[in-house]
Structure formats: structure tokens, C-alpha cells
Amino acid sequence: MTMITGYLLKKRGFLQADILLTSPNKWMAPFQIPSVLANADSPGLKAHTVVGLCQKIVVVNEHFAVAFAGDVPDIQAAVRLIDKLVAQNPELTGKRFVEACLADEQLKKGHFDAIAMSIEDDQIQITSYGADFEDCNEHLELYVGGSGSKHALKNYKDYPSHAFDPSEEDIVVHGTCMALNQFAHHLNFEFKHGFQSETISELFGGGYEVVTYHDGQFHKISDVVYAFADAELDSNNILQIDIPKYMLKSAYKGDDLVIRSVEIDFEEDEDDHLPRNDRTFFIAPVVRYQDTYVKDNCEDLRFSGRFLCFLINIEFDGKILTIPFVRKYEHDLSFMCRAFIAVVHEHFVQFIYMDKFREELTSHVLQFMKQLNALKSLE
């Protein structure tokens, strides 16, 4: 299955989806997953096999995009139907798409959900086929579908109400960061627990996409870096941050979604950090999912970008907290000047945190803990 989400945040639109493809046929050869380490000893799924990865969001044109969940042959048939509709009239609306699906005998018998987003009369509209609508609050309209729908719903239900009221100029970045924050938490659990994580065990995850509408058209968000590290506050309340244990970057190259993931180990004998499981996934759109492939020790993607999702694990009140730090940067140079420089080669890792990043992250963690203490005092 999958997890798809479509939402309007103060009338601005966002689509989300994962990349995992599974099958109940256990005899099929399993496919690698970016967020699950390549370990022959790790148990797989009980009743399914991960058979591939693909992009499940289709950006049809500047004014129409759709996220799919369900059986791949049915999704491919729906995409072919979209191509026919656009050939007849490029001004595709959600209503026209859904009506065409309902009129198609093959698709009526199919097993898929779809959340379509379109621009109609200069307004963003969401239309669903099989997905569920949740009216969360005055600023958020939410549609969810697929096996991961309850996780998507819980994610947005857990936010305080003020989180859905960003300033007008910040809506697109704010909504994107909310989606990336959710993805980062899922990836963190997948990295730690593999096939036993809630996401993978419920047949979604592995990597994620988000689409936003800005500058007059729909865009897939590219150049996202995820990093997961341990940290602690010293006696002077200065945050001491370890080198990340795991990093992942996603970017688009042509029609492919490219994801590089790597584990970083500290080798005591060599007193150095070394990369493990450095893999790059070239993930095709759903219409040609069989073209997805993996390369080891491929350095085409560097760990810098436009968005950073940095999760730290830190002890607080006798428990381990995971604190997210999500930021947008103007370009790669800004990222390296304000966050960190990470160089990952086959036989070594170089990693440098910028002073500005340490300051911002320390302030963020202290504020986070202050809020937790305030909540605890109310109990």
C-alpha cells in the first residue's frame, strides 16, 4: 500500500506520498530500501515482500498533480487515463478526473486511491478518489489515503492550533517543513527498527515526496538532507553534537528521484568515522517503476541542499528525546556556511559543524526543553 496526503494550509496546497512497493507474493526477490540498512540477518516483512520503489506523485502539468496509493497496474491505468484526458483538453480539473475514473469499467473494479490537486479559477482545489477527508481546523483541510493514512492524520492532529497559522509569506515554506518533519520522524524509526518500524510493517515508507504550489505551478521539493545524531548538554549548557549516525539526501535528476543514504560508524581501532551502506537509489515514476535501480558508493549526490531535517537524540528527565530541527536554505553554499560540511567518500568521512549551526541548535534544544518543563509543571 502506501501513505498519501493532500492538504490545504490557509488555502495553499501540498501533496505527500511515500515510495514503497510491496507484494503478498513472498517468493519474489526483495528490493533494497533507502531507510533500511542492507543487512542479510535482518528479518523481513511477515506476509509481504518489498518488491520495488517508485514515485507515486504525478505532476501532470503546471496546474494539475495527483498522488496515488494502491495496486500498481490500476495506478498505471489511471495515469494513462489522465494522458487521454489531457490530450482531449489540457485544462484538467479534479472533478473531470474523478468522473472519468468512475466511468471507466476497469478502474471501477480497481484497487487504488487518488488525491488530485488542481488550479481552478485561480484557486487550489483538492479532489479525492477513495481517500478520506478530515476537517482538522479553520486553517487546515486534510485528505488521507492508503495503509498509512492513520499516521498522516495523527501527525497533523498532534500539532498545536497555532502551528497552522503562519504568516502569508511563510505558508509554502512552513507547510513544506511540516511535511518534511513528519518524513524525518518516519525515517528515523525506519533507520532504527528496520522492518519492525510502524511504517515499513504497515507497508509504506522507505522515502518520501512532497509537492507544493508556488510561482504559478506545482513543484516537487528537491535537495532535502536528513541527518540523525546523538547529542548532550554539558555542564555549561552547551550542546555537544556527535557526527550523524545516518544521513539521507533526496533530489530530482530529470524524471528520477535520486536518494542517497549512508550509515556512519566510528571505528575505535582507527579512531575515525567510516561510511557503511552508502547506496544511491535512482527511483523511477510509477509508470516505469521497473526501471528503479541502486548503485553502491556513488557520490553523485552531496550532503548539502535547500532543506535540512536534523533530528537529535538527547537525554531529558531520564528519557531519550528526539528533537527535530528543520530549516530552509537559499542554496548549497548557504547550507554549508550555516549548517555543516559533510564529505562522504568510500573510505572516509569528513564532517564539520558550523558555529552558527551549533548556536541555533543549542538555542532550539534549550527552548524545546523549557517548553517541556512548563508542560510538566502543569501536570
C-alpha positions as CSV (number, residue, x, y, z in Angstrom):
1,M,0.0,0.0,0.0
2,T,1.2,3.5,0.7
3,M,0.6,6.8,2.5
4,I,-0.7,9.7,0.6
5,T,-1.8,13.1,1.9
6,G,-3.3,16.2,0.4
7,Y,-3.9,19.3,2.4
8,L,-4.7,22.9,2.1
9,L,-2.9,25.1,4.7
10,K,-4.6,28.5,4.6
11,K,-5.6,27.7,1.0
12,R,-2.1,26.7,-0.1
13,G,-1.8,23.2,-1.4
14,F,0.5,20.3,-0.6
15,L,0.7,16.6,-1.6
16,Q,2.7,13.9,0.1
17,A,3.5,10.2,-0.7
18,D,6.0,7.5,0.2
19,I,7.9,5.4,-2.4
20,L,7.5,1.8,-1.1
21,L,6.1,-1.0,-3.4
22,T,5.1,-4.3,-1.7
23,S,3.6,-7.6,-2.7
24,P,1.9,-10.5,-0.9
25,N,4.0,-12.9,-3.1
26,K,6.8,-14.0,-0.7
27,W,8.6,-15.8,-3.5
28,M,9.6,-12.6,-5.2
29,A,13.1,-11.2,-4.7
30,P,13.2,-8.4,-2.1
31,F,14.3,-4.9,-3.1
32,Q,16.5,-2.7,-1.0
33,I,15.1,0.3,0.9
34,P,17.0,3.6,1.4
35,S,16.0,3.8,5.1
36,V,16.6,0.2,6.0
37,L,20.2,-0.9,6.2
38,A,21.4,-3.7,3.9
39,N,21.7,-6.5,6.5
40,A,21.2,-10.1,5.4
41,D,20.5,-11.1,9.0
42,S,17.6,-8.7,9.5
43,P,14.1,-10.2,9.3
44,G,11.8,-9.0,6.5
45,L,8.1,-8.4,6.5
46,K,5.9,-11.3,7.7
47,A,3.3,-11.5,4.9
48,H,4.7,-9.3,2.2
49,T,7.8,-8.6,0.2
50,V,9.2,-5.2,-0.7
51,V,9.5,-5.6,-4.5
52,G,10.5,-2.1,-5.6
53,L,10.4,1.7,-5.2
54,C,8.7,4.3,-7.3
55,Q,7.4,7.9,-7.3
56,K,3.7,7.9,-6.6
57,I,3.0,11.6,-7.2
58,V,2.5,12.5,-10.8
59,V,2.9,16.2,-11.7
60,V,0.8,16.2,-14.9
61,N,1.4,19.9,-15.8
62,E,1.7,23.3,-14.1
63,H,-1.9,23.2,-12.8
64,F,-2.6,19.5,-12.0
65,A,-0.9,16.9,-9.8
66,V,-2.1,13.7,-8.2
67,A,-0.9,11.3,-5.5
68,F,-1.7,7.6,-5.8
69,A,-2.0,4.6,-3.4
70,G,-2.9,1.1,-4.3
71,D,-2.1,-1.6,-6.9
72,V,0.4,-0.5,-9.5
73,P,-1.4,-1.8,-12.6
74,D,-4.5,0.2,-11.5
75,I,-2.4,3.3,-10.9
76,Q,-0.8,2.9,-14.3
77,A,-4.2,2.6,-15.9
78,A,-5.3,5.8,-14.1
79,V,-2.2,7.7,-15.4
80,R,-3.0,6.5,-18.9
81,L,-6.5,7.8,-18.5
82,I,-5.1,11.2,-17.4
83,D,-2.9,11.3,-20.5
84,K,-6.1,10.8,-22.6
85,L,-8.0,13.5,-20.7
86,V,-5.1,16.0,-21.2
87,A,-4.9,15.2,-24.9
88,Q,-8.6,16.0,-25.2
89,N,-8.4,19.2,-23.1
90,P,-5.2,20.3,-21.2
91,E,-7.4,22.1,-18.7
92,L,-7.8,19.1,-16.4
93,T,-9.9,19.5,-13.2
94,G,-10.3,17.2,-10.3
95,K,-14.0,16.7,-11.0
96,R,-13.3,15.7,-14.6
97,F,-10.6,13.3,-13.4
98,V,-12.8,11.6,-10.8
99,E,-15.8,11.4,-13.2
100,A,-13.6,9.7,-15.8
101,C,-12.4,7.2,-13.2
102,L,-15.9,6.4,-12.2
103,A,-16.9,5.9,-15.9
104,D,-14.0,3.6,-16.6
105,E,-15.1,-0.1,-16.2
106,Q,-11.5,-1.3,-15.4
107,L,-10.8,1.4,-12.9
108,K,-14.2,1.0,-11.1
109,K,-13.0,-2.6,-10.3
110,G,-9.5,-1.5,-9.4
111,H,-7.9,-1.0,-6.0
112,F,-6.4,2.5,-5.7
113,D,-6.9,5.8,-4.0
114,A,-6.0,9.2,-5.5
115,I,-5.8,12.7,-4.2
116,A,-5.7,15.3,-7.0
117,M,-4.8,18.9,-6.7
118,S,-5.7,21.4,-9.4
119,I,-5.8,25.1,-10.1
120,E,-9.3,26.2,-10.9
121,D,-10.4,29.8,-11.2
122,D,-7.1,30.8,-9.7
123,Q,-7.8,28.7,-6.6
124,I,-6.2,25.5,-5.4
125,Q,-8.7,22.6,-5.3
126,I,-8.4,19.1,-3.8
127,T,-10.4,16.2,-5.1
128,S,-10.2,12.7,-3.9
129,Y,-11.0,9.3,-5.3
130,G,-11.2,6.8,-2.4
131,A,-9.3,8.9,0.1
132,D,-10.8,10.2,3.3
133,F,-11.5,13.9,4.2
134,E,-10.6,15.3,7.6
135,D,-11.7,18.8,8.6
136,C,-9.0,19.5,11.1
137,N,-9.4,23.2,11.9
138,E,-10.2,26.5,10.3
139,H,-6.8,26.7,8.5
140,L,-6.3,23.0,7.5
141,E,-8.3,20.8,5.2
142,L,-6.8,17.3,5.1
143,Y,-7.2,14.3,2.8
144,V,-5.5,10.9,3.6
145,G,-5.3,7.6,1.9
146,G,-3.5,4.3,1.8
147,S,-2.4,2.0,4.6
148,G,-0.5,4.8,6.3
149,S,-3.5,7.2,6.5
150,K,-3.9,7.0,10.3
151,H,-0.2,8.0,10.7
152,A,-0.7,11.0,8.4
153,L,-3.8,12.0,10.3
154,K,-2.2,11.6,13.7
155,N,0.8,13.7,12.6
156,Y,-1.4,16.8,11.9
157,K,-3.7,16.2,14.9
158,D,-0.7,16.4,17.2
159,Y,0.3,19.9,16.2
160,P,-0.9,22.8,18.4
161,S,-3.5,25.0,16.7
162,H,-1.2,28.0,16.3
163,A,1.1,25.8,14.1
164,F,-1.5,26.1,11.3
165,D,-1.5,29.9,11.2
166,P,1.8,31.0,9.7
167,S,2.2,34.5,8.1
168,E,1.1,34.8,4.5
169,E,4.6,35.0,3.1
170,D,5.7,31.9,5.0
171,I,2.9,29.4,4.2
172,V,4.7,27.5,1.5
173,V,7.9,27.0,3.4
174,H,6.1,26.4,6.7
175,G,3.8,23.7,5.1
176,T,6.7,22.1,3.4
177,C,8.7,21.9,6.6
178,M,5.7,20.3,8.4
179,A,5.7,17.6,5.8
180,L,9.5,17.1,6.0
181,N,9.3,17.0,9.8
182,Q,6.9,14.1,9.5
183,F,9.1,12.3,7.0
184,A,12.2,12.8,9.2
185,H,10.5,11.1,12.2
186,H,9.4,8.2,10.0
187,L,12.9,7.8,8.5
188,N,14.4,7.9,12.0
189,F,12.3,5.0,13.2
190,E,12.9,3.1,9.9
191,F,16.6,3.5,10.4
192,K,16.5,2.3,14.0
193,H,14.0,-0.5,13.7
194,G,14.0,-1.6,10.0
195,F,11.2,-3.9,9.0
196,Q,9.8,-3.7,12.6
197,S,9.2,0.0,12.3
198,E,5.5,1.0,12.2
199,T,5.8,2.4,8.8
200,I,7.5,-0.4,6.9
201,S,5.5,-3.0,8.8
202,E,2.3,-1.3,7.6
203,L,3.6,-1.3,4.0
204,F,4.6,2.3,3.5
205,G,7.8,4.4,3.9
206,G,11.3,4.0,2.7
207,G,11.5,7.5,1.4
208,Y,9.0,10.3,0.7
209,E,8.0,13.1,-1.7
210,V,6.2,16.4,-1.2
211,V,4.7,18.6,-3.9
212,T,3.8,22.3,-3.3
213,Y,2.3,25.0,-5.5
214,H,4.3,28.2,-5.8
215,D,5.4,30.6,-8.5
216,G,2.4,29.7,-10.7
217,Q,3.0,25.9,-10.9
218,F,3.3,22.6,-8.9
219,H,6.8,21.6,-7.9
220,K,8.3,18.5,-6.3
221,I,10.5,19.6,-3.4
222,S,14.1,18.7,-4.1
223,D,17.5,18.8,-2.4
224,V,16.4,17.7,1.1
225,V,19.0,16.5,3.6
226,Y,18.1,14.3,6.6
227,A,20.6,13.8,9.4
228,F,20.2,11.9,12.6
229,A,22.7,12.4,15.5
230,D,23.1,12.0,19.3
231,A,23.8,15.0,21.5
232,E,24.1,16.0,25.1
233,L,24.2,19.3,27.1
234,D,27.4,19.8,29.0
235,S,27.7,21.5,32.4
236,N,27.7,24.9,30.7
237,N,24.5,24.2,28.8
238,I,26.5,24.0,25.6
239,L,25.2,21.3,23.2
240,Q,27.8,18.7,22.2
241,I,26.7,17.1,18.9
242,D,28.1,13.9,17.6
243,I,28.6,13.3,13.9
244,P,25.3,11.9,12.5
245,K,24.8,8.2,12.6
246,Y,22.8,8.2,9.4
247,M,22.2,10.6,6.6
248,L,19.9,10.7,3.6
249,K,19.5,13.1,0.7
250,S,16.7,13.2,-1.9
251,A,16.8,15.2,-5.1
252,Y,15.4,15.0,-8.6
253,K,17.5,14.4,-11.6
254,G,15.4,14.5,-14.8
255,D,12.4,12.3,-14.2
256,D,14.1,10.2,-11.5
257,L,14.0,10.7,-7.7
258,V,17.5,10.1,-6.5
259,I,18.1,9.2,-2.9
260,R,21.5,8.6,-1.3
261,S,21.6,7.1,2.2
262,V,24.6,6.2,4.3
263,E,25.4,5.0,7.8
264,I,28.4,6.5,9.6
265,D,30.3,4.3,12.1
266,F,33.0,5.3,14.5
267,E,35.9,2.8,14.3
268,E,37.8,2.9,17.6
269,D,40.7,0.9,16.2
270,E,41.3,3.6,13.5
271,D,39.9,6.5,15.6
272,D,37.9,7.6,12.6
273,H,34.5,7.7,11.2
274,L,33.8,5.5,8.2
275,P,30.8,5.1,5.9
276,R,28.7,2.0,5.7
277,N,25.9,1.0,3.4
278,D,26.5,4.0,1.1
279,R,23.8,3.4,-1.5
280,T,22.2,5.7,-4.1
281,F,18.7,4.8,-5.4
282,F,17.5,6.0,-8.8
283,I,13.7,5.9,-8.4
284,A,11.5,6.0,-11.5
285,P,8.0,7.3,-11.8
286,V,5.2,4.7,-11.2
287,V,4.5,4.3,-14.9
288,R,8.0,2.7,-15.3
289,Y,8.7,1.5,-11.7
290,Q,10.7,-1.4,-13.0
291,D,13.5,1.0,-14.1
292,T,14.4,1.8,-10.5
293,Y,17.9,0.7,-9.6
294,V,20.6,1.0,-6.9
295,K,24.3,1.9,-7.0
296,D,26.8,1.4,-4.2
297,N,29.4,4.0,-3.3
298,C,28.0,6.5,-5.8
299,E,29.0,10.1,-4.9
300,D,26.7,11.9,-7.4
301,L,24.7,13.5,-4.5
302,R,26.5,15.5,-1.9
303,F,25.0,16.1,1.5
304,S,24.0,19.7,1.2
305,G,20.8,21.2,-0.1
306,R,17.9,23.6,0.2
307,F,16.2,21.9,3.2
308,L,17.7,20.3,6.3
309,C,15.8,17.9,8.6
310,F,18.2,17.4,11.6
311,L,17.0,15.1,14.4
312,I,18.9,14.8,17.6
313,N,18.5,12.2,20.3
314,I,19.2,13.7,23.7
315,E,18.6,12.6,27.3
316,F,16.0,14.6,29.2
317,D,14.5,13.7,32.6
318,G,15.8,10.2,32.4
319,K,14.4,9.5,28.9
320,I,15.7,9.9,25.4
321,L,14.0,12.7,23.5
322,T,14.1,13.1,19.7
323,I,14.1,16.8,18.8
324,P,13.6,18.0,15.2
325,F,15.4,21.0,13.7
326,V,14.0,21.8,10.2
327,R,15.4,24.7,8.2
328,K,15.3,26.0,4.6
329,Y,18.4,27.5,3.0
330,E,18.7,29.6,-0.2
331,H,21.2,27.3,-1.9
332,D,24.0,24.8,-1.3
333,L,26.6,27.4,-0.3
334,S,24.2,28.9,2.3
335,F,23.7,25.4,3.6
336,M,27.4,24.7,4.0
337,C,28.0,28.2,5.6
338,R,25.1,28.0,8.1
339,A,24.7,24.2,8.8
340,F,27.6,21.8,8.2
341,I,30.0,20.4,5.6
342,A,29.8,16.7,5.1
343,V,32.1,14.8,2.7
344,V,31.4,11.1,2.4
345,H,33.9,9.0,0.3
346,E,34.1,5.3,0.1
347,H,36.9,5.0,2.7
348,F,36.5,8.1,4.9
349,V,34.1,10.8,6.2
350,Q,34.8,14.4,6.9
351,F,32.3,16.4,8.9
352,I,32.3,20.0,10.2
353,Y,29.5,21.7,12.1
354,M,29.4,25.5,11.6
355,D,29.4,27.7,14.7
356,K,26.2,29.3,13.6
357,F,24.5,25.9,13.4
358,R,25.7,24.9,16.9
359,E,24.3,28.2,18.3
360,E,21.0,27.9,16.6
361,L,20.6,24.2,17.5
362,T,21.6,24.8,21.2
363,S,19.0,27.6,21.4
364,H,16.4,25.4,19.8
365,V,17.0,22.5,22.2
366,L,17.0,24.7,25.3
367,Q,13.7,26.3,24.2
368,F,12.3,22.8,23.5
369,M,13.2,21.6,27.0
370,K,11.9,24.8,28.5
371,Q,8.5,24.2,26.9
372,L,8.6,20.5,28.2
373,N,9.3,21.7,31.7
374,A,6.5,24.2,31.5
375,L,4.1,21.5,30.4
376,K,5.4,19.1,33.1
377,S,4.7,21.8,35.8
378,L,1.1,21.9,34.8
379,E,0.5,18.2,35.3
